[in-house]
Amino acid sequence: METTKNTTIVNEKPILIQRSFELPVTEVWKAWTEPESFKKWWGPKEYTCPECRIDFKEGGKLFACMKDKKDGKMTWSTGIYREIIPYKKIVVTDSFSDRDGNIISAAQAGMPGNFPEESLITVEFEEHYGKTNLTLKHEGLPAELHDDCRTGWNSSLDKIEKMQIIP
């Protein structure tokens, strides 16, 4: 294990996802940086995002909730923005939290697996002829949940392509 900037990285294979969106980078950026846009896509297809607060600055806080459409279970998460390069890159920590934003263990959140207190999400954006190429890397996830987390991320990202961000 290595530790960087108060984030413990488990030396497991990170999730790496590359996607292309038929949207300009400004619109995909909004999906990640504006609470109302974020709420439209956060969580796999069987989830909604009823609450999201974003203090979008380095050192600022991300706080969001995923709600299961089937049983109504709410899973809260929080993170701290570590690096922001406008329209190019976002690095944010990711932790389970209670409804007040206090970090809790994965077990307290009802999750299986040996999650660290914090994982790290890096999202890179590249505009190419009006389309956006996105690369997402999520480090520090338990190996036994790697495939489930990858499926969850892809299901969430599917929603970005379908959403209408422009007011």
LUMSEVO-219724 format. One record per atom (N, C-alpha, C): residue in three letters; atom name; x, y, z. Coordinates in nm, 4 decimals, padded with zeros to 6 digits. Example, Ala and Ser with C-alpha at 12.3 -4.5 7.8 and 13.67 -1.06 7.14 Angstrom:
! LUMSEVO-219724
<"ALA","N",<01.3190,-00.5690,00.7800>>
<"ALA","CA",<01.2300,-00.4500,00.7800>>
<"ALA","C",<01.3200,-00.3300,00.7800>>
<"SER","N",<01.2850,-00.2250,00.7080>>
<"SER","CA",<01.3670,-00.1060,00.7140>>
<"SER","C",<01.2900,00.0030,00.7870>>
//
This chain:
! LUMSEVO-219724
<"MET","N",<00.0829,-00.1184,00.0000>>
<"MET","CA",<00.0000,00.0000,00.0000>>
<"MET","C",<00.0867,00.1239,00.0000>>
<"GLU","N",<00.0410,00.2266,-00.0671>>
<"GLU","CA",<00.1101,00.3548,-00.0630>>
<"GLU","C",<00.0104,00.4610,-00.0197>>
<"THR","N",<00.0620,00.5655,00.0417>>
<"THR","CA",<-00.0253,00.6729,00.0866>>
<"THR","C",<00.0202,00.8031,00.0226>>
<"THR","N",<-00.0774,00.8759,-00.0351>>
<"THR","CA",<-00.0491,01.0054,-00.0945>>
<"THR","C",<-00.1561,01.1038,-00.0537>>
<"LYS","N",<-00.1158,01.2194,-00.0047>>
<"LYS","CA",<-00.2099,01.3259,00.0312>>
<"LYS","C",<-00.3297,01.2735,00.1090>>
<"ASN","N",<-00.3070,01.1984,00.2140>>
<"ASN","CA",<-00.4116,01.1456,00.3009>>
<"ASN","C",<-00.5034,01.0451,00.2310>>
<"THR","N",<-00.4630,00.9923,00.1171>>
<"THR","CA",<-00.5420,00.8936,00.0463>>
<"THR","C",<-00.4633,00.7641,00.0410>>
<"THR","N",<-00.5212,00.6564,00.0897>>
<"THR","CA",<-00.4562,00.5273,00.0837>>
<"THR","C",<-00.4959,00.4596,-00.0461>>
<"ILE","N",<-00.3978,00.4185,-00.1229>>
<"ILE","CA",<-00.4210,00.3504,-00.2489>>
<"ILE","C",<-00.3868,00.2035,-00.2285>>
<"VAL","N",<-00.4837,00.1162,-00.2500>>
<"VAL","CA",<-00.4589,-00.0265,-00.2408>>
<"VAL","C",<-00.3934,-00.0679,-00.3718>>
<"ASN","N",<-00.2848,-00.1432,-00.3635>>
<"ASN","CA",<-00.2140,-00.1828,-00.4850>>
<"ASN","C",<-00.2870,-00.2949,-00.5569>>
<"GLU","N",<-00.4044,-00.2661,-00.6021>>
<"GLU","CA",<-00.4846,-00.3548,-00.6844>>
<"GLU","C",<-00.4959,-00.2902,-00.8210>>
<"LYS","N",<-00.5398,-00.3659,-00.9168>>
<"LYS","CA",<-00.5607,-00.3123,-01.0508>>
<"LYS","C",<-00.6744,-00.2113,-01.0456>>
<"PRO","N",<-00.6486,-00.0867,-01.0859>>
<"PRO","CA",<-00.7557,00.0133,-01.0835>>
<"PRO","C",<-00.8570,-00.0138,-01.1951>>
<"ILE","N",<-00.9751,00.0413,-01.1785>>
<"ILE","CA",<-01.0725,00.0408,-01.2866>>
<"ILE","C",<-01.0290,00.1496,-01.3837>>
<"LEU","N",<-01.0246,00.1176,-01.5100>>
<"LEU","CA",<-00.9900,00.2142,-01.6130>>
<"LEU","C",<-01.0964,00.2035,-01.7215>>
<"ILE","N",<-01.1669,00.3137,-01.7454>>
<"ILE","CA",<-01.2753,00.3166,-01.8434>>
<"ILE","C",<-01.2508,00.4329,-01.9384>>
<"GLN","N",<-01.2621,00.4062,-02.0664>>
<"GLN","CA",<-01.2526,00.5115,-02.1674>>
<"GLN","C",<-01.3851,00.5143,-02.2431>>
<"ARG","N",<-01.4419,00.6338,-02.2526>>
<"ARG","CA",<-01.5705,00.6508,-02.3204>>
<"ARG","C",<-01.5643,00.7731,-02.4113>>
<"SER","N",<-01.6458,00.7703,-02.5153>>
<"SER","CA",<-01.6587,00.8837,-02.6046>>
<"SER","C",<-01.8051,00.9257,-02.6029>>
<"PHE","N",<-01.8287,01.0561,-02.5868>>
<"PHE","CA",<-01.9633,01.1105,-02.5798>>
<"PHE","C",<-01.9879,01.2020,-02.6978>>
<"GLU","N",<-02.1050,01.1964,-02.7532>>
<"GLU","CA",<-02.1455,01.2838,-02.8644>>
<"GLU","C",<-02.1895,01.4194,-02.8077>>
<"LEU","N",<-02.1096,01.4719,-02.7173>>
<"LEU","CA",<-02.1369,01.5992,-02.6512>>
<"LEU","C",<-02.0076,01.6791,-02.6439>>
<"PRO","N",<-02.0157,01.8115,-02.6505>>
<"PRO","CA",<-01.8938,01.8916,-02.6322>>
<"PRO","C",<-01.8428,01.8794,-02.4886>>
<"VAL","N",<-01.7148,01.9041,-02.4710>>
<"VAL","CA",<-01.6528,01.8895,-02.3390>>
<"VAL","C",<-01.7211,01.9783,-02.2348>>
<"THR","N",<-01.7702,02.0956,-02.2740>>
<"THR","CA",<-01.8355,02.1838,-02.1775>>
<"THR","C",<-01.9576,02.1164,-02.1148>>
<"GLU","N",<-02.0289,02.0356,-02.1925>>
<"GLU","CA",<-02.1487,01.9695,-02.1414>>
<"GLU","C",<-02.1146,01.8492,-02.0539>>
<"VAL","N",<-02.0142,01.7720,-02.0922>>
<"VAL","CA",<-01.9726,01.6577,-02.0096>>
<"VAL","C",<-01.9117,01.7094,-01.8795>>
<"TRP","N",<-01.8399,01.8205,-01.8873>>
<"TRP","CA",<-01.7819,01.8834,-01.7676>>
<"TRP","C",<-01.8929,01.9211,-01.6695>>
<"LYS","N",<-02.0024,01.9800,-01.7212>>
<"LYS","CA",<-02.1155,02.0170,-01.6349>>
<"LYS","C",<-02.1716,01.8966,-01.5611>>
<"ALA","N",<-02.1730,01.7822,-01.6273>>
<"ALA","CA",<-02.2258,01.6610,-01.5638>>
<"ALA","C",<-02.1477,01.6268,-01.4374>>
<"TRP","N",<-02.0215,01.6606,-01.4343>>
<"TRP","CA",<-01.9351,01.6294,-01.3202>>
<"TRP","C",<-01.9235,01.7437,-01.2195>>
<"THR","N",<-01.9625,01.8657,-01.2585>>
<"THR","CA",<-01.9301,01.9810,-01.1747>>
<"THR","C",<-02.0502,02.0591,-01.1230>>
<"GLU","N",<-02.1685,02.0383,-01.1802>>
<"GLU","CA",<-02.2883,02.1108,-01.1379>>
<"GLU","C",<-02.3873,02.0141,-01.0738>>
<"PRO","N",<-02.4302,02.0425,-00.9514>>
<"PRO","CA",<-02.5166,01.9487,-00.8788>>
<"PRO","C",<-02.6400,01.9018,-00.9559>>
<"GLU","N",<-02.7095,01.9900,-01.0220>>
<"GLU","CA",<-02.8322,01.9488,-01.0921>>
<"GLU","C",<-02.8012,01.8551,-01.2087>>
<"SER","N",<-02.6904,01.8764,-01.2756>>
<"SER","CA",<-02.6491,01.7861,-01.3827>>
<"SER","C",<-02.5984,01.6539,-01.3253>>
<"PHE","N",<-02.5208,01.6608,-01.2199>>
<"PHE","CA",<-02.4659,01.5424,-01.1535>>
<"PHE","C",<-02.5788,01.4480,-01.1104>>
<"LYS","N",<-02.6864,01.5049,-01.0574>>
<"LYS","CA",<-02.7994,01.4252,-01.0093>>
<"LYS","C",<-02.8675,01.3461,-01.1209>>
<"LYS","N",<-02.8513,01.3887,-01.2454>>
<"LYS","CA",<-02.9159,01.3211,-01.3578>>
<"LYS","C",<-02.8480,01.1890,-01.3946>>
<"TRP","N",<-02.7227,01.1703,-01.3521>>
<"TRP","CA",<-02.6517,01.0500,-01.3977>>
<"TRP","C",<-02.5844,00.9694,-01.2867>>
<"TRP","N",<-02.5668,01.0247,-01.1693>>
<"TRP","CA",<-02.4883,00.9570,-01.0652>>
<"TRP","C",<-02.5592,00.8303,-01.0195>>
<"GLY","N",<-02.4933,00.7198,-01.0301>>
<"GLY","CA",<-02.5458,00.5904,-00.9881>>
<"GLY","C",<-02.5840,00.5050,-01.1078>>
<"PRO","N",<-02.5730,00.3731,-01.0919>>
<"PRO","CA",<-02.6122,00.2817,-01.1990>>
<"PRO","C",<-02.7590,00.3006,-01.2384>>
<"LYS","N",<-02.8004,00.2369,-01.3467>>
<"LYS","CA",<-02.9341,00.2600,-01.4027>>
<"LYS","C",<-03.0467,00.2339,-01.3034>>
<"GLU","N",<-03.0275,00.1457,-01.2076>>
<"GLU","CA",<-03.1333,00.1153,-01.1114>>
<"GLU","C",<-03.1318,00.2085,-00.9897>>
<"TYR","N",<-03.0549,00.3187,-01.0008>>
<"TYR","CA",<-03.0436,00.4160,-00.8919>>
<"TYR","C",<-03.0768,00.5568,-00.9405>>
<"THR","N",<-03.1200,00.6399,-00.8461>>
<"THR","CA",<-03.1350,00.7827,-00.8704>>
<"THR","C",<-03.0386,00.8550,-00.7764>>
<"CYS","N",<-03.0248,00.9831,-00.7958>>
<"CYS","CA",<-02.9410,01.0660,-00.7081>>
<"CYS","C",<-03.0284,01.1788,-00.6540>>
<"PRO","N",<-03.0949,01.1567,-00.5390>>
<"PRO","CA",<-03.1857,01.2587,-00.4864>>
<"PRO","C",<-03.1170,01.3791,-00.4243>>
<"GLU","N",<-02.9899,01.3641,-00.3878>>
<"GLU","CA",<-02.9212,01.4758,-00.3228>>
<"GLU","C",<-02.7766,01.4824,-00.3678>>
<"CYS","N",<-02.7311,01.6039,-00.3953>>
<"CYS","CA",<-02.5920,01.6268,-00.4347>>
<"CYS","C",<-02.5538,01.7693,-00.3990>>
<"ARG","N",<-02.4391,01.7827,-00.3358>>
<"ARG","CA",<-02.3816,01.9147,-00.3100>>
<"ARG","C",<-02.2373,01.9116,-00.3596>>
<"ILE","N",<-02.2009,02.0145,-00.4321>>
<"ILE","CA",<-02.0663,02.0225,-00.4882>>
<"ILE","C",<-02.0068,02.1591,-00.4564>>
<"ASP","N",<-01.8940,02.1583,-00.3873>>
<"ASP","CA",<-01.8141,02.2792,-00.3663>>
<"ASP","C",<-01.6932,02.2619,-00.4576>>
<"PHE","N",<-01.7123,02.3005,-00.5839>>
<"PHE","CA",<-01.6159,02.2651,-00.6877>>
<"PHE","C",<-01.4948,02.3574,-00.6880>>
<"LYS","N",<-01.3984,02.3203,-00.6053>>
<"LYS","CA",<-01.2687,02.3871,-00.5987>>
<"LYS","C",<-01.1730,02.2892,-00.5340>>
<"GLU","N",<-01.0438,02.3063,-00.5572>>
<"GLU","CA",<-00.9471,02.2191,-00.4916>>
<"GLU","C",<-00.9623,02.2354,-00.3407>>
<"GLY","N",<-00.9785,02.1242,-00.2708>>
<"GLY","CA",<-01.0051,02.1259,-00.1277>>
<"GLY","C",<-01.1534,02.1301,-00.0961>>
<"GLY","N",<-01.2375,02.1521,-00.1970>>
<"GLY","CA",<-01.3826,02.1546,-00.1794>>
<"GLY","C",<-01.4388,02.0141,-00.1672>>
<"LYS","N",<-01.5648,02.0063,-00.1280>>
<"LYS","CA",<-01.6265,01.8779,-00.0969>>
<"LYS","C",<-01.7352,01.8394,-00.1974>>
<"LEU","N",<-01.7380,01.7111,-00.2292>>
<"LEU","CA",<-01.8450,01.6488,-00.3062>>
<"LEU","C",<-01.9249,01.5634,-00.2083>>
<"PHE","N",<-02.0559,01.5736,-00.2132>>
<"PHE","CA",<-02.1431,01.4963,-00.1251>>
<"PHE","C",<-02.2647,01.4551,-00.2070>>
<"ALA","N",<-02.2887,01.3240,-00.2183>>
<"ALA","CA",<-02.3988,01.2771,-00.3019>>
<"ALA","C",<-02.4601,01.1503,-00.2438>>
<"CYS","N",<-02.5811,01.1228,-00.2893>>
<"CYS","CA",<-02.6547,01.0063,-00.2432>>
<"CYS","C",<-02.7078,00.9282,-00.3625>>
<"MET","N",<-02.6942,00.7976,-00.3577>>
<"MET","CA",<-02.7560,00.7089,-00.4562>>
<"MET","C",<-02.8724,00.6381,-00.3887>>
<"LYS","N",<-02.9872,00.6363,-00.4543>>
<"LYS","CA",<-03.1055,00.5711,-00.3994>>
<"LYS","C",<-03.1480,00.4578,-00.4914>>
<"ASP","N",<-03.1570,00.3377,-00.4351>>
<"ASP","CA",<-03.1988,00.2196,-00.5100>>
<"ASP","C",<-03.3471,00.2314,-00.5424>>
<"LYS","N",<-03.3824,00.2232,-00.6707>>
<"LYS","CA",<-03.5220,00.2357,-00.7125>>
<"LYS","C",<-03.6074,00.1195,-00.6609>>
<"LYS","N",<-03.5448,00.0037,-00.6375>>
<"LYS","CA",<-03.6207,-00.1146,-00.5943>>
<"LYS","C",<-03.6587,-00.1092,-00.4468>>
<"ASP","N",<-03.5594,-00.0904,-00.3612>>
<"ASP","CA",<-03.5879,-00.0986,-00.2168>>
<"ASP","C",<-03.5757,00.0347,-00.1437>>
<"GLY","N",<-03.5375,00.1402,-00.2135>>
<"GLY","CA",<-03.5287,00.2722,-00.1519>>
<"GLY","C",<-03.4051,00.2950,-00.0674>>
<"LYS","N",<-03.3151,00.1950,-00.0608>>
<"LYS","CA",<-03.1934,00.2097,00.0200>>
<"LYS","C",<-03.1092,00.3247,-00.0343>>
<"MET","N",<-03.0617,00.4074,00.0569>>
<"MET","CA",<-02.9799,00.5226,00.0194>>
<"MET","C",<-02.8353,00.4982,00.0611>>
<"THR","N",<-02.7436,00.5210,-00.0331>>
<"THR","CA",<-02.6010,00.5064,-00.0082>>
<"THR","C",<-02.5370,00.6424,-00.0297>>
<"TRP","N",<-02.4758,00.6939,00.0760>>
<"TRP","CA",<-02.4161,00.8277,00.0751>>
<"TRP","C",<-02.2666,00.8162,00.0513>>
<"SER","N",<-02.2123,00.9157,-00.0179>>
<"SER","CA",<-02.0678,00.9207,-00.0378>>
<"SER","C",<-02.0205,01.0655,-00.0327>>
<"THR","N",<-01.8921,01.0781,-00.0055>>
<"THR","CA",<-01.8317,01.2106,00.0025>>
<"THR","C",<-01.6899,01.2034,-00.0527>>
<"GLY","N",<-01.6366,01.3171,-00.0880>>
<"GLY","CA",<-01.4995,01.3225,-00.1364>>
<"GLY","C",<-01.4477,01.4646,-00.1318>>
<"ILE","N",<-01.3186,01.4757,-00.1476>>
<"ILE","CA",<-01.2506,01.6051,-00.1500>>
<"ILE","C",<-01.1809,01.6190,-00.2852>>
<"TYR","N",<-01.2029,01.7327,-00.3497>>
<"TYR","CA",<-01.1375,01.7592,-00.4777>>
<"TYR","C",<-00.9893,01.7871,-00.4533>>
<"ARG","N",<-00.9040,01.7046,-00.5127>>
<"ARG","CA",<-00.7587,01.7181,-00.4964>>
<"ARG","C",<-00.6942,01.7976,-00.6088>>
<"GLU","N",<-00.7494,01.7846,-00.7308>>
<"GLU","CA",<-00.6915,01.8560,-00.8453>>
<"GLU","C",<-00.8032,01.8863,-00.9444>>
<"ILE","N",<-00.8021,02.0083,-00.9953>>
<"ILE","CA",<-00.8978,02.0498,-01.0975>>
<"ILE","C",<-00.8224,02.1289,-01.2037>>
<"ILE","N",<-00.8295,02.0805,-01.3267>>
<"ILE","CA",<-00.7793,02.1539,-01.4420>>
<"ILE","C",<-00.9011,02.1722,-01.5322>>
<"PRO","N",<-00.9557,02.2949,-01.5395>>
<"PRO","CA",<-01.0822,02.3162,-01.6106>>
<"PRO","C",<-01.0874,02.2514,-01.7494>>
<"TYR","N",<-01.1938,02.1747,-01.7691>>
<"TYR","CA",<-01.2239,02.1050,-01.8941>>
<"TYR","C",<-01.1204,02.0012,-01.9334>>
<"LYS","N",<-01.0297,01.9677,-01.8396>>
<"LYS","CA",<-00.9239,01.8694,-01.8681>>
<"LYS","C",<-00.9203,01.7555,-01.7658>>
<"LYS","N",<-00.9277,01.7892,-01.6353>>
<"LYS","CA",<-00.9025,01.6846,-01.5356>>
<"LYS","C",<-00.9678,01.7173,-01.4020>>
<"ILE","N",<-01.0212,01.6125,-01.3388>>
<"ILE","CA",<-01.0735,01.6207,-01.2024>>
<"ILE","C",<-01.0170,01.5021,-01.1253>>
<"VAL","N",<-00.9597,01.5289,-01.0078>>
<"VAL","CA",<-00.9155,01.4229,-00.9168>>
<"VAL","C",<-00.9890,01.4450,-00.7861>>
<"VAL","N",<-01.0623,01.3427,-00.7406>>
<"VAL","CA",<-01.1432,01.3545,-00.6197>>
<"VAL","C",<-01.1339,01.2244,-00.5393>>
<"THR","N",<-01.1283,01.2370,-00.4080>>
<"THR","CA",<-01.1322,01.1185,-00.3239>>
<"THR","C",<-01.2762,01.0679,-00.3191>>
<"ASP","N",<-01.2944,00.9437,-00.2750>>
<"ASP","CA",<-01.4268,00.8844,-00.2662>>
<"ASP","C",<-01.4336,00.8006,-00.1395>>
<"SER","N",<-01.5332,00.8305,-00.0551>>
<"SER","CA",<-01.5530,00.7578,00.0699>>
<"SER","C",<-01.7021,00.7385,00.0931>>
<"PHE","N",<-01.7370,00.6308,00.1602>>
<"PHE","CA",<-01.8744,00.6160,00.2063>>
<"PHE","C",<-01.8959,00.7147,00.3204>>
<"SER","N",<-02.0196,00.7631,00.3332>>
<"SER","CA",<-02.0482,00.8564,00.4413>>
<"SER","C",<-02.1883,00.8320,00.4945>>
<"ASP","N",<-02.2158,00.8974,00.6068>>
<"ASP","CA",<-02.3530,00.8972,00.6570>>
<"ASP","C",<-02.4251,01.0143,00.5909>>
<"ARG","N",<-02.5519,01.0313,00.6217>>
<"ARG","CA",<-02.6320,01.1361,00.5566>>
<"ARG","C",<-02.5868,01.2774,00.5927>>
<"ASP","N",<-02.4976,01.2892,00.6928>>
<"ASP","CA",<-02.4444,01.4200,00.7314>>
<"ASP","C",<-02.3069,01.4479,00.6700>>
<"GLY","N",<-02.2562,01.3526,00.5905>>
<"GLY","CA",<-02.1280,01.3717,00.5245>>
<"GLY","C",<-02.0078,01.3243,00.6033>>
<"ASN","N",<-02.0302,01.2583,00.7170>>
<"ASN","CA",<-01.9201,01.2039,00.7955>>
<"ASN","C",<-01.8754,01.0711,00.7354>>
<"ILE","N",<-01.7462,01.0532,00.7157>>
<"ILE","CA",<-01.6940,00.9301,00.6566>>
<"ILE","C",<-01.7230,00.8121,00.7486>>
<"ILE","N",<-01.7730,00.7036,00.6867>>
<"ILE","CA",<-01.7997,00.5784,00.7580>>
<"ILE","C",<-01.7344,00.4642,00.6801>>
<"SER","N",<-01.7257,00.3486,00.7418>>
<"SER","CA",<-01.6676,00.2331,00.6731>>
<"SER","C",<-01.7679,00.1764,00.5734>>
<"ALA","N",<-01.7162,00.0999,00.4792>>
<"ALA","CA",<-01.8026,00.0333,00.3817>>
<"ALA","C",<-01.8994,-00.0606,00.4528>>
<"ALA","N",<-01.8509,-00.1285,00.5559>>
<"ALA","CA",<-01.9371,-00.2197,00.6318>>
<"ALA","C",<-02.0529,-00.1435,00.6960>>
<"GLN","N",<-02.0263,-00.0251,00.7512>>
<"GLN","CA",<-02.1322,00.0569,00.8101>>
<"GLN","C",<-02.2329,00.1012,00.7045>>
<"ALA","N",<-02.1875,00.1125,00.5783>>
<"ALA","CA",<-02.2755,00.1513,00.4686>>
<"ALA","C",<-02.3484,00.0302,00.4096>>
<"GLY","N",<-02.3212,-00.0883,00.4667>>
<"GLY","CA",<-02.3874,-00.2095,00.4194>>
<"GLY","C",<-02.3250,-00.2693,00.2949>>
<"MET","N",<-02.1984,-00.2351,00.2696>>
<"MET","CA",<-02.1292,-00.2837,00.1503>>
<"MET","C",<-02.0382,-00.4011,00.1843>>
<"PRO","N",<-02.0293,-00.4975,00.0936>>
<"PRO","CA",<-01.9356,-00.6081,00.1128>>
<"PRO","C",<-01.7951,-00.5641,00.0714>>
<"GLY","N",<-01.6984,-00.6469,00.0980>>
<"GLY","CA",<-01.5632,-00.6196,00.0496>>
<"GLY","C",<-01.4812,-00.5384,00.1468>>
<"ASN","N",<-01.3532,-00.5362,00.1196>>
<"ASN","CA",<-01.2567,-00.4692,00.2055>>
<"ASN","C",<-01.2189,-00.3338,00.1446>>
<"PHE","N",<-01.3136,-00.2398,00.1473>>
<"PHE","CA",<-01.2892,-00.1068,00.0938>>
<"PHE","C",<-01.1965,-00.0301,00.1876>>
<"PRO","N",<-01.1054,00.0502,00.1324>>
<"PRO","CA",<-01.0283,00.1413,00.2171>>
<"PRO","C",<-01.1189,00.2568,00.2587>>
<"GLU","N",<-01.0740,00.3364,00.3536>>
<"GLU","CA",<-01.1536,00.4528,00.3942>>
<"GLU","C",<-01.1729,00.5485,00.2775>>
<"GLU","N",<-01.0706,00.5627,00.1941>>
<"GLU","CA",<-01.0775,00.6506,00.0775>>
<"GLU","C",<-01.0247,00.5783,-00.0449>>
<"SER","N",<-01.0918,00.6006,-00.1573>>
<"SER","CA",<-01.0366,00.5599,-00.2856>>
<"SER","C",<-01.0156,00.6883,-00.3660>>
<"LEU","N",<-00.9628,00.6757,-00.4850>>
<"LEU","CA",<-00.9285,00.7937,-00.5631>>
<"LEU","C",<-00.9847,00.7804,-00.7048>>
<"ILE","N",<-01.0548,00.8844,-00.7486>>
<"ILE","CA",<-01.1137,00.8882,-00.8829>>
<"ILE","C",<-01.0445,00.9997,-00.9625>>
<"THR","N",<-00.9950,00.9643,-01.0799>>
<"THR","CA",<-00.9350,01.0612,-01.1711>>
<"THR","C",<-01.0143,01.0559,-01.3008>>
<"VAL","N",<-01.0625,01.1716,-01.3438>>
<"VAL","CA",<-01.1393,01.1809,-01.4682>>
<"VAL","C",<-01.0685,01.2801,-01.5590>>
<"GLU","N",<-01.0369,01.2357,-01.6809>>
<"GLU","CA",<-00.9720,01.3231,-01.7785>>
<"GLU","C",<-01.0648,01.3411,-01.8977>>
<"PHE","N",<-01.0687,01.4632,-01.9494>>
<"PHE","CA",<-01.1579,01.5029,-02.0577>>
<"PHE","C",<-01.0744,01.5516,-02.1753>>
<"GLU","N",<-01.1145,01.5119,-02.2962>>
<"GLU","CA",<-01.0465,01.5614,-02.4156>>
<"GLU","C",<-01.1513,01.5827,-02.5239>>
<"GLU","N",<-01.1586,01.7066,-02.5727>>
<"GLU","CA",<-01.2547,01.7342,-02.6800>>
<"GLU","C",<-01.1884,01.7070,-02.8140>>
<"HIS","N",<-01.2657,01.6412,-02.9005>>
<"HIS","CA",<-01.2146,01.6060,-03.0320>>
<"HIS","C",<-01.3274,01.6223,-03.1329>>
<"TYR","N",<-01.3216,01.7312,-03.2108>>
<"TYR","CA",<-01.4240,01.7595,-03.3126>>
<"TYR","C",<-01.5657,01.7593,-03.2555>>
<"GLY","N",<-01.5845,01.8273,-03.1436>>
<"GLY","CA",<-01.7173,01.8419,-03.0843>>
<"GLY","C",<-01.7624,01.7247,-02.9993>>
<"LYS","N",<-01.6834,01.6198,-02.9939>>
<"LYS","CA",<-01.7132,01.5051,-02.9084>>
<"LYS","C",<-01.6193,01.5098,-02.7885>>
<"THR","N",<-01.6537,01.4361,-02.6846>>
<"THR","CA",<-01.5681,01.4323,-02.5661>>
<"THR","C",<-01.5209,01.2906,-02.5401>>
<"ASN","N",<-01.3907,01.2750,-02.5324>>
<"ASN","CA",<-01.3316,01.1485,-02.4899>>
<"ASN","C",<-01.3035,01.1612,-02.3413>>
<"LEU","N",<-01.3522,01.0658,-02.2645>>
<"LEU","CA",<-01.3379,01.0679,-02.1193>>
<"LEU","C",<-01.2620,00.9438,-02.0767>>
<"THR","N",<-01.1668,00.9622,-01.9876>>
<"THR","CA",<-01.0944,00.8505,-01.9270>>
<"THR","C",<-01.1158,00.8597,-01.7768>>
<"LEU","N",<-01.1683,00.7526,-01.7193>>
<"LEU","CA",<-01.1937,00.7463,-01.5762>>
<"LEU","C",<-01.1060,00.6376,-01.5159>>
<"LYS","N",<-01.0361,00.6724,-01.4087>>
<"LYS","CA",<-00.9570,00.5744,-01.3338>>
<"LYS","C",<-01.0030,00.5794,-01.1886>>
<"HIS","N",<-01.0405,00.4647,-01.1335>>
<"HIS","CA",<-01.0827,00.4558,-00.9933>>
<"HIS","C",<-00.9880,00.3592,-00.9244>>
<"GLU","N",<-00.9081,00.4122,-00.8321>>
<"GLU","CA",<-00.8059,00.3347,-00.7621>>
<"GLU","C",<-00.8485,00.3072,-00.6185>>
<"GLY","N",<-00.8080,00.1908,-00.5696>>
<"GLY","CA",<-00.8285,00.1596,-00.4288>>
<"GLY","C",<-00.9512,00.0768,-00.3995>>
<"LEU","N",<-01.0104,00.0176,-00.4999>>
<"LEU","CA",<-01.1292,-00.0641,-00.4780>>
<"LEU","C",<-01.0894,-00.2079,-00.4465>>
<"PRO","N",<-01.1703,-00.2785,-00.3689>>
<"PRO","CA",<-01.1377,-00.4182,-00.3395>>
<"PRO","C",<-01.1391,-00.5034,-00.4664>>
<"ALA","N",<-01.0411,-00.5900,-00.4803>>
<"ALA","CA",<-01.0286,-00.6731,-00.6002>>
<"ALA","C",<-01.1546,-00.7549,-00.6256>>
<"GLU","N",<-01.2169,-00.8049,-00.5195>>
<"GLU","CA",<-01.3337,-00.8912,-00.5366>>
<"GLU","C",<-01.4568,-00.8163,-00.5888>>
<"LEU","N",<-01.4544,-00.6824,-00.5841>>
<"LEU","CA",<-01.5675,-00.6036,-00.6338>>
<"LEU","C",<-01.5328,-00.5243,-00.7599>>
<"HIS","N",<-01.4160,-00.5515,-00.8148>>
<"HIS","CA",<-01.3680,-00.4795,-00.9331>>
<"HIS","C",<-01.4700,-00.4839,-01.0467>>
<"ASP","N",<-01.5171,-00.6026,-01.0821>>
<"ASP","CA",<-01.6101,-00.6165,-01.1949>>
<"ASP","C",<-01.7434,-00.5478,-01.1673>>
<"ASP","N",<-01.7956,-00.5623,-01.0448>>
<"ASP","CA",<-01.9223,-00.4961,-01.0089>>
<"ASP","C",<-01.9080,-00.3439,-01.0166>>
<"CYS","N",<-01.7964,-00.2919,-00.9686>>
<"CYS","CA",<-01.7740,-00.1470,-00.9718>>
<"CYS","C",<-01.7595,-00.0976,-01.1158>>
<"ARG","N",<-01.6899,-00.1735,-01.1990>>
<"ARG","CA",<-01.6757,-00.1363,-01.3406>>
<"ARG","C",<-01.8135,-00.1320,-01.4075>>
<"THR","N",<-01.8964,-00.2328,-01.3807>>
<"THR","CA",<-02.0316,-00.2370,-01.4366>>
<"THR","C",<-02.1127,-00.1168,-01.3886>>
<"GLY","N",<-02.1013,-00.0842,-01.2600>>
<"GLY","CA",<-02.1720,00.0310,-01.2044>>
<"GLY","C",<-02.1300,00.1616,-01.2694>>
<"TRP","N",<-01.9994,00.1795,-01.2860>>
<"TRP","CA",<-01.9500,00.3013,-01.3503>>
<"TRP","C",<-02.0019,00.3112,-01.4940>>
<"ASN","N",<-01.9932,00.2011,-01.5699>>
<"ASN","CA",<-02.0391,00.2050,-01.7090>>
<"ASN","C",<-02.1881,00.2344,-01.7180>>
<"SER","N",<-02.2664,00.1778,-01.6273>>
<"SER","CA",<-02.4100,00.2043,-01.6253>>
<"SER","C",<-02.4369,00.3518,-01.5939>>
<"SER","N",<-02.3614,00.4081,-01.5024>>
<"SER","CA",<-02.3750,00.5504,-01.4693>>
<"SER","C",<-02.3370,00.6372,-01.5883>>
<"LEU","N",<-02.2234,00.6074,-01.6501>>
<"LEU","CA",<-02.1761,00.6876,-01.7627>>
<"LEU","C",<-02.2706,00.6787,-01.8824>>
<"ASP","N",<-02.3416,00.5662,-01.8968>>
<"ASP","CA",<-02.4422,00.5553,-02.0037>>
<"ASP","C",<-02.5447,00.6677,-01.9927>>
<"LYS","N",<-02.5759,00.7080,-01.8707>>
<"LYS","CA",<-02.6769,00.8119,-01.8485>>
<"LYS","C",<-02.6310,00.9489,-01.8993>>
<"ILE","N",<-02.5003,00.9754,-01.8954>>
<"ILE","CA",<-02.4500,01.1053,-01.9408>>
<"ILE","C",<-02.4842,01.1259,-02.0881>>
<"GLU","N",<-02.4629,01.0232,-02.1687>>
<"GLU","CA",<-02.4910,01.0353,-02.3121>>
<"GLU","C",<-02.6379,01.0650,-02.3378>>
<"LYS","N",<-02.7254,01.0118,-02.2529>>
<"LYS","CA",<-02.8694,01.0261,-02.2749>>
<"LYS","C",<-02.9286,01.1541,-02.2166>>
<"MET","N",<-02.8547,01.2189,-02.1291>>
<"MET","CA",<-02.9145,01.3359,-02.0617>>
<"MET","C",<-02.9043,01.4626,-02.1457>>
<"GLN","N",<-02.9969,01.5489,-02.1203>>
<"GLN","CA",<-02.9988,01.6799,-02.1857>>
<"GLN","C",<-02.9484,01.7786,-02.0814>>
<"ILE","N",<-02.8256,01.8215,-02.0932>>
<"ILE","CA",<-02.7661,01.9097,-01.9938>>
<"ILE","C",<-02.7986,02.0556,-02.0219>>
<"ILE","N",<-02.8053,02.0898,-02.1484>>
<"ILE","CA",<-02.8299,02.2298,-02.1862>>
<"ILE","C",<-02.9715,02.2696,-02.1432>>
<"PRO","N",<-02.9856,02.3824,-02.0670>>
<"PRO","CA",<-03.1191,02.4225,-02.0200>>
<"PRO","C",<-03.2104,02.4652,-02.1323>>
//
